[in-house]
Amino acid sequence: MKTIGGHICSHLEENGITRTTCDEVRASQGCVVGSFEDLVERVAELSYKNPSHVLLFRGQHSEHTNSSGSTTLYPGIFRSRINRLMAKEMKQRFAKLDFAEDRLADRYEFEGARNVRVDQIMRWVLLQHYEVCDTPLLDLTQSLRVAASFATINNQGPAVVYALGVPQLGSNISVSSYEGLQSIRLQSVCSPIAFRPYYQQGYLVGEYPTMSFKGKREYERREVDMAKRLIGKYVIPDSNGFWNDVFPGYREDALLPNARDRMYEFMKDIRNLVEKAYPRQR
């Protein structure tokens, strides 16, 4: 995956937008925003000043950085508490993913079953979004309000919202071989009984082409860091004071409508099978 090219414009400080680079955005402390209205207005300027890129968003309770103090945004399968990932551990994670894919393909009987059986990306979409196991894809959303809600839900401290730049998006899966990036629009590829992706206006983004574990061994871990696409970093210092009556955040049960989501119970059964075969480390 390529680092977002050339000069971009971003809010490195609160007093305005300036020409900069992705590396400088990653190393910065981020732009502080006090309310959702403030965030929307900043991102409006960010979007206008970077017309070559489509913005997708991610909200987190806290920032994760590398040994140099720069933002990292690794897909779950590549994350580590230390700034390296041992080959043995990564091999185990991919083995777990392969096992989960097989169980899903064998048991999936909803609309689009053939697509799930033949398309690895479709299996990754469901496994990732229903928290069965980690994949090489990163959760993003086209909704700034969804991203900010995820950042602030059940969070009493500071939070962060990221804006990432991706190439122009198509209707379902968009691929840029030049940038080494693929973006999957979940509303176009998921069964309509899978409510989570629709409520979250979700995308999954990862490197292109998709590679096996053997292929991944040829990569350095930093090469699959989605922070290479970072254009904006916005810090919410007080999650409690960020929303108001005019612009309320989404509740957790609105973004994760498990009680109404028919796919949720099915995927929970898949998760139980996977956790039985690969118990979580305590």
C-alpha positions in Angstrom: 0.0 0.0 0.0 1.3 3.4 -0.9 1.5 6.4 1.4 -1.0 9.0 0.3 1.1 10.9 -2.3 2.4 14.4 -2.5 1.3 17.3 -0.4 -2.1 17.4 1.3 -3.9 19.9 3.3 -4.7 19.3 7.0 -5.3 20.9 10.4 -2.1 20.4 12.2 -3.1 23.1 14.7 -6.4 24.7 15.7 -5.8 28.0 13.9 -6.2 26.8 10.3 -5.5 24.4 7.5 -2.1 24.2 5.9 -0.2 22.3 3.3 1.6 19.3 4.8 2.3 15.6 4.4 0.8 12.4 5.7 3.9 11.8 7.9 3.5 15.2 9.5 -0.2 14.5 10.2 0.7 11.2 11.8 3.4 12.8 14.0 1.1 15.7 15.1 -0.9 15.9 18.2 -4.1 16.4 16.2 -6.5 19.2 15.9 -8.7 19.7 19.0 -12.5 19.9 18.4 -14.9 20.8 21.2 -18.2 19.8 19.6 -19.7 17.8 16.7 -20.4 21.1 14.8 -16.8 22.0 15.2 -15.7 18.7 13.8 -18.1 18.9 10.8 -16.8 22.4 9.9 -13.2 21.3 10.1 -13.8 18.2 7.9 -15.8 20.3 5.4 -12.7 22.4 4.9 -10.5 19.3 4.8 -12.6 17.7 2.1 -12.7 20.9 0.0 -8.9 21.3 0.2 -8.2 17.7 -0.8 -10.4 17.2 -3.9 -8.4 14.2 -5.2 -9.4 12.0 -2.3 -12.6 10.6 -0.9 -12.7 10.8 2.9 -13.6 7.8 5.1 -13.6 8.0 8.9 -12.7 6.0 11.9 -13.4 6.8 15.6 -11.3 5.4 18.5 -11.3 5.8 22.2 -7.5 6.4 22.1 -4.5 6.9 19.8 -2.1 4.1 19.0 1.4 5.0 18.0 4.7 3.4 16.9 8.1 3.8 18.5 8.5 7.2 16.9 5.2 8.5 18.4 3.3 8.5 15.0 -0.2 7.3 14.5 -0.7 3.6 13.5 -3.9 2.1 12.1 -3.3 -1.6 11.6 -6.0 -4.0 10.6 -6.7 -6.3 13.6 -4.7 -9.3 12.3 -1.5 -7.2 12.3 -2.0 -5.4 15.7 0.4 -6.0 18.6 1.0 -4.5 22.0 4.6 -4.1 21.0 5.9 -2.6 17.8 6.6 -5.9 16.1 4.7 -9.1 15.4 6.4 -12.4 15.5 6.0 -14.8 12.5 4.7 -17.6 14.8 1.9 -15.4 16.1 0.9 -14.1 12.7 0.8 -17.7 11.4 -1.5 -18.6 14.2 -3.8 -15.7 13.5 -4.0 -16.6 9.8 -4.7 -20.2 10.7 -7.6 -19.1 12.9 -8.9 -16.9 10.0 -8.7 -19.9 7.6 -10.6 -22.0 10.1 -13.3 -19.4 10.5 -13.7 -19.0 6.7 -14.2 -22.7 6.3 -16.9 -22.8 9.0 -18.7 -19.8 7.6 -18.6 -21.1 4.0 -19.9 -24.5 5.1 -22.8 -23.2 7.1 -23.9 -20.0 5.4 -27.4 -20.4 3.9 -28.7 -16.9 3.5 -29.1 -14.8 0.3 -25.8 -14.6 -1.5 -24.5 -17.9 -0.2 -22.6 -18.7 -3.4 -20.8 -15.3 -3.1 -19.7 -16.2 0.4 -18.4 -19.6 -0.6 -16.4 -18.4 -3.6 -15.3 -14.9 -2.5 -12.7 -14.6 0.3 -13.4 -10.9 0.7 -17.1 -11.6 1.4 -16.1 -14.0 4.2 -13.7 -11.5 5.6 -16.5 -8.8 5.6 -18.8 -11.0 7.8 -16.1 -12.3 10.1 -14.7 -8.8 10.7 -18.0 -7.0 11.1 -19.5 -9.6 13.5 -16.3 -9.8 15.6 -15.6 -13.5 14.9 -11.9 -13.0 14.3 -9.4 -10.5 13.0 -8.8 -10.0 9.3 -6.5 -7.9 7.1 -9.2 -5.3 6.7 -9.8 -2.1 8.7 -13.3 -0.8 9.7 -14.1 2.7 8.4 -17.3 4.6 7.7 -18.5 7.2 5.3 -20.5 8.8 8.2 -18.6 11.3 10.3 -21.4 11.1 12.9 -21.0 7.3 13.1 -17.2 7.6 13.5 -17.6 10.3 16.3 -20.2 8.1 18.1 -17.9 5.1 18.1 -15.1 7.4 19.5 -17.2 8.7 22.4 -19.6 5.8 23.4 -18.7 4.6 26.9 -15.6 6.9 26.9 -15.1 9.3 29.7 -11.8 10.6 28.5 -10.3 12.0 25.2 -11.2 10.4 21.9 -9.9 10.7 18.4 -11.5 10.7 14.9 -9.4 10.0 11.8 -10.1 11.0 8.2 -8.4 8.8 5.6 -8.1 9.5 1.9 -8.9 6.8 -0.6 -9.2 6.8 -4.4 -12.6 7.4 -6.0 -15.2 4.8 -4.9 -17.4 2.6 -7.0 -20.6 0.8 -6.1 -19.3 -2.2 -4.2 -15.6 -3.1 -4.3 -13.2 -0.4 -5.5 -9.7 -1.3 -6.4 -6.6 0.8 -7.1 -3.7 -1.3 -8.2 -1.5 1.9 -8.4 -2.2 2.7 -4.7 -2.3 -0.9 -3.6 -5.7 -0.4 -1.9 -9.2 -1.9 -2.0 -12.3 -0.4 -0.4 -15.4 -2.6 0.2 -18.8 -0.8 0.5 -20.7 -3.0 3.0 -24.1 -1.8 2.0 -23.5 -3.1 -1.5 -22.2 -6.6 -0.6 -23.9 -7.6 2.6 -27.2 -9.5 2.8 -30.1 -7.1 3.8 -30.6 -9.2 7.0 -27.2 -8.1 8.2 -28.2 -4.8 9.8 -24.9 -3.8 11.4 -23.2 -2.7 8.1 -26.2 -0.7 7.0 -26.7 1.2 10.3 -23.0 1.9 10.4 -22.7 3.0 6.8 -19.6 0.8 6.8 -16.6 0.3 4.6 -13.7 -2.2 5.0 -10.4 -1.1 3.5 -7.2 -3.1 3.0 -4.3 -3.7 0.8 -4.5 -4.9 -2.8 -3.9 -7.5 -4.0 -5.0 -9.7 -1.2 -2.3 -12.1 -0.2 -1.9 -15.3 1.8 0.1 -15.7 4.9 3.1 -16.7 2.8 2.8 -13.5 0.8 2.5 -11.4 4.0 5.9 -12.8 5.2 7.5 -10.7 2.4 6.1 -7.5 3.9 7.3 -5.4 6.7 4.5 -4.8 9.2 4.6 -1.0 8.6 3.7 -1.6 4.9 0.1 -2.6 5.9 -0.4 0.3 8.2 -3.6 2.2 7.1 -2.2 5.4 8.7 -0.3 5.7 5.4 -3.6 7.1 4.1 -4.2 9.6 7.0 -5.2 13.1 6.0 -6.9 14.4 9.2 -6.6 13.7 13.0 -9.2 15.3 15.3 -9.0 15.0 19.1 -12.1 15.2 21.3 -10.9 16.2 24.7 -14.2 15.7 26.5 -16.5 13.0 25.2 -19.3 14.1 27.6 -19.5 17.6 26.3 -19.1 16.9 22.6 -22.8 16.2 21.7 -25.9 18.4 22.3 -29.6 18.3 21.8 -29.3 19.5 18.2 -26.6 17.0 17.3 -26.9 13.9 19.6 -24.5 11.0 19.1 -25.7 7.5 18.2 -26.3 5.1 21.0 -24.4 1.8 21.1 -27.6 -0.2 20.5 -28.3 1.9 17.4 -24.9 1.1 15.9 -25.0 -2.5 17.1 -28.7 -3.5 16.7 -28.0 -7.1 17.8 -31.5 -7.9 19.0 -33.0 -7.1 15.6 -30.1 -8.4 13.5 -30.8 -11.9 12.1 -27.2 -12.3 11.0 -26.0 -11.6 14.5 -27.2 -14.9 16.0 -25.8 -16.9 13.1 -22.4 -15.3 13.3 -22.4 -15.7 17.1 -22.6 -19.5 16.5 -19.7 -19.3 14.1 -17.7 -17.3 16.7 -18.4 -20.0 19.3 -17.0 -22.7 17.0 -13.9 -20.6 16.3 -13.3 -19.8 20.0 -13.6 -23.5 20.9 -10.9 -24.4 18.4 -8.8 -21.3 19.1 -9.4 -20.3 22.8 -8.6 -16.7 23.5 -5.4 -16.0 25.4 -6.1 -14.8 29.0 
